[in-house]
Amino acid sequence: MDALAQNFFNPGVIDQVWRFLLGGLAYTLLLSAIVVPLGILSGMLLAVAGNLGARWLRWALVVYVDFFRAFPPLVLLIFIYFGAPFAGLDLPRLGAVAIAFTLTTSSYYGEVFRAGIESVSSRQVEAGRSTGLARLQVMRSIVLPQAIRNMRPDLISNTLEVIKMTSLASVVAVPELLGNARQAQALTYNPTPIVIAACIYLVLLLPVVRLLTLLERRRHAR
C-alpha cells in the first residue's frame, strides 16, 4: 500500500507540482471558454444555413461537416500551426488551437443542431409561416428555442468531449493541464502528476456528467 501511495499519490511530488498543474488548468479553462462558444455558434449557423439555404449550399455544408468530423483534430492542429507560416500567416499558438478546434467542433455541434431542428414538427413551421413570419423569423422565434430544449443533453455531451479535446493543445506547446502533468511526470520520474490531473478533470467534469444524466432522464420521461 505504501508503494502504491509513493508511486501514484506521492505527497512530496504533489507539493512540488500543484502550482504548475493549476497553471495548466487555467489554460484548459481558457481554451474551453474560447472553443466551446465558437463551436456552438458556428455549429448553429451551419445547421440553420443547411436548413434554409439552397440545395447547393446544403451539399457544400454536408461536405464540410463530414470532412471535419472524419479528419483527426490533432493532424488538423499541426497542419494549421506549422503550415500557416508558409501561407504568410504568423498565428499565435492559442489562435491556431482556437481555429483548429473550432473547425472540428463546429461540425459536431452542427450535427447536434441539425437533429434538434429536425425534431421540431413541420406543422409548427407551417403555422408560423401562416402568420406572415419569414422563414428566418420562424427559425429564430419558433424552431430554435424548441430545438435547443430538445438537444440540451447532446449539447452537454458534446461539450464534455470538447473540454477533453483541449489536451491536444500541448502538441503546439500550449501549457494546458495534461501537457503540464506530463512535463511534471518527466521531471519527477513519478506518475503522481498524471493522477492528480485526472482527479482535477474528474472534479471539473463529474457535475456536468450528472447534469447530463438528469436531462436525459427528463427527456425519456416525457
C-alpha positions as CSV (number, residue, x, y, z in Angstrom):
1,M,0.0,0.0,0.0
2,D,2.9,2.4,0.8
3,A,4.5,1.6,-2.6
4,L,1.1,2.4,-4.3
5,A,0.9,5.8,-2.5
6,Q,4.5,6.6,-3.2
7,N,4.1,6.0,-6.9
8,F,0.6,7.4,-7.6
9,F,-0.2,9.8,-4.7
10,N,3.2,11.0,-3.5
11,P,2.8,14.0,-1.2
12,G,6.2,15.3,-1.9
13,V,5.6,15.3,-5.6
14,I,2.2,16.9,-5.2
15,D,3.8,19.7,-3.1
16,Q,6.3,20.3,-5.9
17,V,3.9,20.4,-8.9
18,W,0.5,21.6,-7.7
19,R,1.1,25.2,-8.7
20,F,2.3,24.1,-12.1
21,L,-0.8,21.9,-12.6
22,L,-3.1,24.8,-11.6
23,G,-1.4,26.9,-14.2
24,G,-2.3,24.2,-16.8
25,L,-5.8,24.1,-15.5
26,A,-6.2,27.8,-16.1
27,Y,-5.2,27.3,-19.8
28,T,-7.6,24.4,-20.1
29,L,-10.4,26.5,-18.9
30,L,-9.4,29.4,-21.1
31,L,-9.3,27.1,-24.2
32,S,-12.7,25.7,-23.3
33,A,-14.1,29.2,-22.8
34,I,-12.9,30.1,-26.3
35,V,-13.6,26.9,-28.3
36,V,-17.0,25.9,-26.8
37,P,-18.9,29.1,-27.6
38,L,-17.2,29.4,-31.0
39,G,-18.1,25.8,-31.8
40,I,-21.7,26.2,-30.6
41,L,-22.3,29.4,-32.6
42,S,-20.7,28.2,-35.8
43,G,-22.5,24.8,-35.5
44,M,-25.8,26.6,-35.1
45,L,-25.1,28.8,-38.2
46,L,-24.2,25.7,-40.2
47,A,-27.4,23.9,-39.2
48,V,-29.6,27.0,-39.9
49,A,-27.9,27.6,-43.2
50,G,-28.3,24.0,-44.1
51,N,-32.0,24.1,-43.3
52,L,-32.8,27.4,-45.0
53,G,-30.2,27.5,-47.8
54,A,-30.3,26.5,-51.4
55,R,-29.6,22.9,-52.4
56,W,-26.0,23.6,-53.5
57,L,-25.3,25.2,-50.1
58,R,-26.8,22.2,-48.2
59,W,-24.5,19.9,-50.2
60,A,-21.5,22.1,-49.5
61,L,-22.2,22.1,-45.8
62,V,-22.6,18.3,-45.8
63,V,-19.1,18.0,-47.3
64,Y,-17.8,20.5,-44.7
65,V,-19.3,18.6,-41.8
66,D,-18.4,15.2,-43.0
67,F,-14.8,16.2,-43.7
68,F,-14.1,17.8,-40.3
69,R,-15.8,15.0,-38.5
70,A,-13.6,12.5,-40.2
71,F,-10.3,14.5,-40.1
72,P,-8.2,13.9,-37.0
73,P,-8.2,17.1,-34.9
74,L,-4.6,16.5,-33.9
75,V,-3.4,16.4,-37.5
76,L,-5.6,19.5,-38.3
77,L,-3.9,21.4,-35.4
78,I,-0.4,20.5,-36.5
79,F,-1.3,21.4,-40.1
80,I,-2.7,24.8,-39.2
81,Y,0.0,25.8,-36.7
82,F,3.1,24.6,-38.7
83,G,1.5,25.3,-42.1
84,A,0.3,28.8,-41.5
85,P,3.8,30.5,-41.8
86,F,4.1,29.1,-45.4
87,A,0.9,31.0,-46.2
88,G,2.4,34.2,-44.7
89,L,0.4,33.9,-41.5
90,D,2.1,34.1,-38.1
91,L,-0.6,32.6,-35.9
92,P,-0.1,32.6,-32.1
93,R,-0.3,29.2,-30.5
94,L,-3.7,30.0,-28.9
95,G,-5.1,31.3,-32.2
96,A,-4.0,28.1,-34.1
97,V,-5.6,25.9,-31.4
98,A,-8.8,28.0,-31.5
99,I,-9.1,27.8,-35.3
100,A,-8.4,24.0,-35.5
101,F,-10.7,23.1,-32.6
102,T,-13.5,25.4,-33.8
103,L,-13.4,23.8,-37.3
104,T,-13.6,20.4,-35.7
105,T,-16.2,21.1,-33.0
106,S,-18.4,23.2,-35.4
107,S,-19.0,20.1,-37.4
108,Y,-20.1,18.1,-34.4
109,Y,-22.2,20.9,-32.9
110,G,-23.7,21.4,-36.4
111,E,-25.0,17.8,-36.5
112,V,-26.5,18.3,-33.0
113,F,-28.3,21.4,-34.1
114,R,-29.4,19.8,-37.3
115,A,-31.0,16.9,-35.4
116,G,-32.6,19.4,-33.0
117,I,-34.1,21.5,-35.7
118,E,-35.5,18.4,-37.5
119,S,-37.1,17.2,-34.2
120,V,-39.4,20.2,-34.3
121,S,-42.7,19.4,-36.1
122,S,-43.1,20.8,-39.6
123,R,-46.7,21.8,-38.6
124,Q,-45.3,24.4,-36.2
125,V,-43.1,25.8,-39.0
126,E,-46.2,26.0,-41.3
127,A,-48.2,27.7,-38.5
128,G,-45.5,30.3,-38.1
129,R,-45.4,30.9,-41.8
130,S,-49.2,31.3,-42.0
131,T,-49.0,34.2,-39.6
132,G,-46.8,36.1,-42.0
133,L,-43.4,35.4,-40.4
134,A,-40.4,35.0,-42.8
135,R,-38.5,31.6,-42.7
136,L,-35.7,33.1,-40.7
137,Q,-38.1,34.6,-38.2
138,V,-39.8,31.2,-37.8
139,M,-36.4,29.6,-37.3
140,R,-35.4,32.2,-34.7
141,S,-38.6,32.5,-32.8
142,I,-40.2,29.1,-33.1
143,V,-37.8,26.4,-34.2
144,L,-34.5,27.2,-32.4
145,P,-36.0,27.6,-28.9
146,Q,-37.7,24.2,-29.1
147,A,-34.7,22.6,-30.8
148,I,-32.3,23.8,-28.1
149,R,-34.6,22.4,-25.4
150,N,-34.7,19.1,-27.1
151,M,-31.0,18.8,-27.7
152,R,-29.6,20.0,-24.4
153,P,-28.3,16.6,-23.4
154,D,-26.5,16.2,-26.7
155,L,-25.0,19.7,-26.5
156,I,-23.7,19.0,-23.0
157,S,-22.3,15.6,-24.0
158,N,-20.5,17.2,-27.0
159,T,-19.1,19.9,-24.7
160,L,-17.6,17.3,-22.4
161,E,-15.7,15.9,-25.4
162,V,-14.6,19.3,-26.4
163,I,-13.1,20.1,-23.0
164,K,-11.2,16.8,-23.0
165,M,-10.0,17.5,-26.5
166,T,-8.2,20.6,-25.3
167,S,-5.5,18.3,-24.0
168,L,-4.3,18.0,-27.7
169,A,-3.1,21.7,-27.5
170,S,0.1,20.6,-25.7
171,V,1.3,19.4,-29.1
172,V,2.0,23.0,-30.1
173,A,3.4,23.9,-26.6
174,V,0.2,25.4,-25.1
175,P,0.7,24.7,-21.4
176,E,-2.7,23.1,-20.7
177,L,-3.4,20.7,-17.8
178,L,-2.5,17.3,-19.2
179,G,0.6,18.7,-21.0
180,N,1.9,20.2,-17.8
181,A,1.2,17.0,-16.0
182,R,3.2,15.0,-18.5
183,Q,6.1,17.5,-18.1
184,A,5.9,17.2,-14.3
185,Q,5.9,13.4,-14.6
186,A,9.1,13.6,-16.7
187,L,10.8,15.9,-14.3
188,T,9.9,13.9,-11.1
189,Y,10.1,10.4,-12.6
190,N,6.7,9.8,-10.9
191,P,3.2,9.3,-12.3
192,T,1.6,11.3,-9.5
193,P,1.1,14.5,-11.6
194,I,-0.8,12.5,-14.2
195,V,-3.1,11.0,-11.4
196,I,-3.6,14.5,-10.0
197,A,-4.5,15.9,-13.4
198,A,-7.0,13.0,-13.9
199,C,-8.5,13.9,-10.5
200,I,-8.8,17.5,-11.5
201,Y,-10.6,16.5,-14.7
202,L,-12.9,14.3,-12.7
203,V,-13.8,17.1,-10.2
204,L,-14.3,19.5,-13.1
205,L,-16.5,17.3,-15.3
206,L,-18.3,14.9,-13.0
207,P,-21.0,17.5,-12.1
208,V,-21.6,18.1,-15.8
209,V,-21.9,14.3,-16.3
210,R,-24.5,14.2,-13.5
211,L,-26.4,17.1,-15.1
212,L,-26.3,15.2,-18.4
213,T,-27.8,12.1,-16.8
214,L,-30.6,14.2,-15.2
215,L,-31.5,15.8,-18.5
216,E,-31.5,12.5,-20.4
217,R,-33.9,11.0,-17.8
218,R,-36.2,14.0,-18.1
219,R,-36.2,13.7,-21.9
220,H,-37.0,10.0,-21.8
221,A,-39.8,10.6,-19.2
222,R,-41.7,13.0,-21.4
